[in-house]
Amino acid sequence: MSAQPAPKIPSDNRSRIIGPFDRMAQWPWWLLLAVMIAAYIIFLIITDEQMQKTFWFISGQTPTALWGGQILFKGMAVTLTVSITAYSMALLIGMTLGLMRSSTNPFFYNFSSFYVEIVRGIPMLVLLLYVAFALTPIIVNLLNSIGIPIQTRDVPGYVRAIIALAIGYGAFSAEIFRAGIQSIERGQYEAARALGMNYFQIMSRVILPQAIRRVLPALGNDFIAMVKDSSLVAILGVQDMTQLTRLYYSGNFLYMQSLTMLAFMYLIMVVMLTRFVRWMEHRLQRGSR
């Protein structure tokens, strides 16, 4: 007796059977897991006294000060202030060096290449220590030589940290801007020159607006990386979240609670910044259409 052929499933039934599994496979399960972990940590903050103390100390405020409407989250505010200020300076450095790296002038090209290659080859922690303890005294001596009375101890740690982060990330931003500038079609340069524009008009009105749109995702990723690297400023005694955490667990040895809370707070910041960068990307893309 010959085997009977298997019944064929109609295509519409097959789509109804496979469809739900495909949708489940495409669902962001990692996000569900992250939300569950976040909910568990928030639950611990609410119910566990040690976690509550850790949270308020790292934040830089007490519950009374928080509900009293005073400045919230001192540690987080220091972290964001250092990151935003340093990255704003890094963008200016990077844009200038990116233009120089794209220039046909040998001096500009070689100077910018020297800066980028040297700074990118130095670890960020080493660069931070070098700027704080080696470069700052040199700058102070130069200022004293031109009649500006200042001492090395007068330069706060957070200022040294901002300068170091700006120098380091300026080199990374320079390569991003260079790639964006060189990605613009050559015909746009020629068309702008045919309209009588000079170099600065071409760059400011034609090239840079398009280049910035193209490299915005990379710049956003660099800023998020700087927020995380800003934790290195704790080595200079800057009262950011990491330094407050070190001060907290050095007195009570609650390493697990302290470091878990610190990682959670950094994660919240990074997720929010990532969403903001994505929103900016979509907004610029809609505006360019």
TALINGI-V984687 format. One record per residue. N is the residue number from 1. PHI is phi in whole degrees, 0 to 359 (999 if undefined). NEAR is the number of other ideal C-beta (glycine too) atoms within 12 Angstrom. Layout:
n->N phi->PHI near->NEAR
n->N phi->PHI near->NEAR
This chain:
n->1 phi->999 near->3
n->2 phi->285 near->4
n->3 phi->290 near->5
n->4 phi->281 near->6
n->5 phi->295 near->6
n->6 phi->294 near->6
n->7 phi->297 near->7
n->8 phi->277 near->8
n->9 phi->270 near->12
n->10 phi->305 near->10
n->11 phi->300 near->11
n->12 phi->291 near->10
n->13 phi->292 near->12
n->14 phi->299 near->13
n->15 phi->294 near->14
n->16 phi->289 near->14
n->17 phi->284 near->13
n->18 phi->281 near->15
n->19 phi->308 near->15
n->20 phi->301 near->12
n->21 phi->292 near->13
n->22 phi->298 near->13
n->23 phi->294 near->12
n->24 phi->294 near->12
n->25 phi->293 near->11
n->26 phi->274 near->10
n->27 phi->289 near->13
n->28 phi->286 near->12
n->29 phi->296 near->12
n->30 phi->300 near->10
n->31 phi->293 near->13
n->32 phi->298 near->13
n->33 phi->296 near->13
n->34 phi->296 near->18
n->35 phi->295 near->17
n->36 phi->295 near->14
n->37 phi->296 near->19
n->38 phi->298 near->21
n->39 phi->297 near->15
n->40 phi->294 near->18
n->41 phi->294 near->27
n->42 phi->298 near->20
n->43 phi->299 near->14
n->44 phi->294 near->23
n->45 phi->298 near->27
n->46 phi->284 near->14
n->47 phi->258 near->12
n->48 phi->261 near->20
n->49 phi->294 near->15
n->50 phi->296 near->23
n->51 phi->293 near->26
n->52 phi->298 near->24
n->53 phi->298 near->23
n->54 phi->297 near->35
n->55 phi->299 near->37
n->56 phi->292 near->27
n->57 phi->291 near->35
n->58 phi->296 near->40
n->59 phi->294 near->35
n->60 phi->95 near->28
n->61 phi->221 near->23
n->62 phi->261 near->18
n->63 phi->304 near->18
n->64 phi->297 near->10
n->65 phi->294 near->17
n->66 phi->297 near->18
n->67 phi->285 near->11
n->68 phi->281 near->11
n->69 phi->85 near->9
n->70 phi->283 near->16
n->71 phi->300 near->16
n->72 phi->267 near->19
n->73 phi->52 near->27
n->74 phi->301 near->26
n->75 phi->298 near->39
n->76 phi->294 near->34
n->77 phi->296 near->23
n->78 phi->295 near->35
n->79 phi->300 near->44
n->80 phi->291 near->27
n->81 phi->296 near->28
n->82 phi->298 near->43
n->83 phi->293 near->39
n->84 phi->294 near->23
n->85 phi->296 near->26
n->86 phi->295 near->42
n->87 phi->286 near->34
n->88 phi->298 near->23
n->89 phi->294 near->27
n->90 phi->296 near->38
n->91 phi->295 near->32
n->92 phi->295 near->21
n->93 phi->297 near->32
n->94 phi->295 near->44
n->95 phi->295 near->32
n->96 phi->297 near->28
n->97 phi->291 near->38
n->98 phi->297 near->41
n->99 phi->295 near->32
n->100 phi->292 near->30
n->101 phi->292 near->32
n->102 phi->268 near->31
n->103 phi->280 near->22
n->104 phi->272 near->13
n->105 phi->288 near->14
n->106 phi->299 near->11
n->107 phi->294 near->12
n->108 phi->300 near->22
n->109 phi->296 near->21
n->110 phi->289 near->17
n->111 phi->296 near->20
n->112 phi->294 near->32
n->113 phi->295 near->24
n->114 phi->299 near->19
n->115 phi->300 near->29
n->116 phi->297 near->32
n->117 phi->292 near->17
n->118 phi->290 near->19
n->119 phi->293 near->32
n->120 phi->294 near->23
n->121 phi->274 near->15
n->122 phi->256 near->23
n->123 phi->301 near->15
n->124 phi->298 near->31
n->125 phi->295 near->21
n->126 phi->296 near->19
n->127 phi->297 near->33
n->128 phi->298 near->37
n->129 phi->293 near->23
n->130 phi->295 near->23
n->131 phi->295 near->34
n->132 phi->290 near->33
n->133 phi->245 near->21
n->134 phi->245 near->19
n->135 phi->283 near->23
n->136 phi->300 near->30
n->137 phi->300 near->21
n->138 phi->296 near->17
n->139 phi->296 near->23
n->140 phi->298 near->23
n->141 phi->296 near->17
n->142 phi->296 near->14
n->143 phi->294 near->18
n->144 phi->295 near->16
n->145 phi->291 near->12
n->146 phi->257 near->11
n->147 phi->93 near->8
n->148 phi->261 near->13
n->149 phi->284 near->11
n->150 phi->206 near->19
n->151 phi->244 near->14
n->152 phi->300 near->21
n->153 phi->291 near->12
n->154 phi->281 near->17
n->155 phi->270 near->25
n->156 phi->297 near->20
n->157 phi->297 near->30
n->158 phi->291 near->29
n->159 phi->293 near->28
n->160 phi->298 near->36
n->161 phi->295 near->44
n->162 phi->298 near->37
n->163 phi->297 near->31
n->164 phi->296 near->43
n->165 phi->295 near->49
n->166 phi->295 near->35
n->167 phi->296 near->35
n->168 phi->294 near->41
n->169 phi->282 near->45
n->170 phi->297 near->38
n->171 phi->292 near->35
n->172 phi->293 near->38
n->173 phi->295 near->45
n->174 phi->299 near->43
n->175 phi->292 near->32
n->176 phi->294 near->36
n->177 phi->295 near->40
n->178 phi->300 near->32
n->179 phi->297 near->23
n->180 phi->295 near->31
n->181 phi->295 near->35
n->182 phi->285 near->22
n->183 phi->279 near->21
n->184 phi->285 near->28
n->185 phi->299 near->16
n->186 phi->298 near->14
n->187 phi->299 near->12
n->188 phi->289 near->23
n->189 phi->298 near->24
n->190 phi->296 near->14
n->191 phi->294 near->17
n->192 phi->293 near->25
n->193 phi->294 near->18
n->194 phi->295 near->12
n->195 phi->276 near->14
n->196 phi->91 near->9
n->197 phi->282 near->19
n->198 phi->271 near->14
n->199 phi->299 near->20
n->200 phi->293 near->13
n->201 phi->293 near->16
n->202 phi->298 near->28
n->203 phi->292 near->30
n->204 phi->284 near->18
n->205 phi->256 near->17
n->206 phi->243 near->26
n->207 phi->278 near->35
n->208 phi->298 near->28
n->209 phi->303 near->21
n->210 phi->287 near->25
n->211 phi->296 near->31
n->212 phi->295 near->32
n->213 phi->300 near->25
n->214 phi->287 near->25
n->215 phi->258 near->33
n->216 phi->303 near->30
n->217 phi->302 near->23
n->218 phi->293 near->29
n->219 phi->295 near->35
n->220 phi->297 near->28
n->221 phi->296 near->24
n->222 phi->296 near->33
n->223 phi->295 near->36
n->224 phi->297 near->28
n->225 phi->297 near->29
n->226 phi->293 near->41
n->227 phi->302 near->40
n->228 phi->288 near->29
n->229 phi->291 near->35
n->230 phi->296 near->43
n->231 phi->296 near->37
n->232 phi->292 near->34
n->233 phi->293 near->44
n->234 phi->299 near->30
n->235 phi->293 near->26
n->236 phi->266 near->32
n->237 phi->84 near->19
n->238 phi->292 near->35
n->239 phi->279 near->30
n->240 phi->269 near->43
n->241 phi->298 near->44
n->242 phi->294 near->36
n->243 phi->295 near->33
n->244 phi->297 near->36
n->245 phi->295 near->37
n->246 phi->298 near->26
n->247 phi->296 near->24
n->248 phi->289 near->31
n->249 phi->283 near->25
n->250 phi->288 near->15
n->251 phi->263 near->15
n->252 phi->234 near->16
n->253 phi->61 near->12
n->254 phi->271 near->27
n->255 phi->294 near->19
n->256 phi->298 near->18
n->257 phi->296 near->28
n->258 phi->294 near->31
n->259 phi->288 near->22
n->260 phi->297 near->27
n->261 phi->295 near->37
n->262 phi->298 near->37
n->263 phi->298 near->25
n->264 phi->296 near->31
n->265 phi->292 near->38
n->266 phi->296 near->30
n->267 phi->298 near->23
n->268 phi->299 near->28
n->269 phi->299 near->31
n->270 phi->294 near->29
n->271 phi->297 near->20
n->272 phi->295 near->18
n->273 phi->294 near->28
n->274 phi->297 near->22
n->275 phi->298 near->17
n->276 phi->294 near->19
n->277 phi->296 near->25
n->278 phi->297 near->19
n->279 phi->297 near->16
n->280 phi->296 near->21
n->281 phi->300 near->24
n->282 phi->297 near->17
n->283 phi->295 near->15
n->284 phi->292 near->22
n->285 phi->295 near->15
n->286 phi->293 near->11
n->287 phi->289 near->13
n->288 phi->273 near->14
n->289 phi->280 near->8
